[in-house]
Amino acid sequence: MMASELRAKSTADVKLELIELLRAQFSLRMQVATQQTNKTSELGKLRKSIARVRTVLRENELKAVNK
């Protein structure tokens, strides 16, 4: 998901997206650790998505403080 799409969502929706991404990351990490999958490149993509979501959440926090 792109940052512009995340900015259009409410804070609650963005937090739910973060939780879903963290669960997906955990699941994929366990699959890689138990050698059930070879999709190691997906881990990097998930990490970037999580960072993107956290950045948008932080931007929303700063907007709320500066108002």
URHU-V958555 format. One record per run of one state. SS is the DSSP state (helix for helix, strand for strand, loop for the rest). FROM is the first residue (numbers start at 1). TO is the last residue. If there is no record, write none. Layout:
BEGIN
ss->{SS	SS}
from->{FROM	FROM}
to->{TO	TO}
END
This chain:
BEGIN
ss->{loop	helix	loop	helix	loop	helix	loop}
from->{1	3	9	11	34	40	67}
to->{2	8	10	33	39	66	67}
END
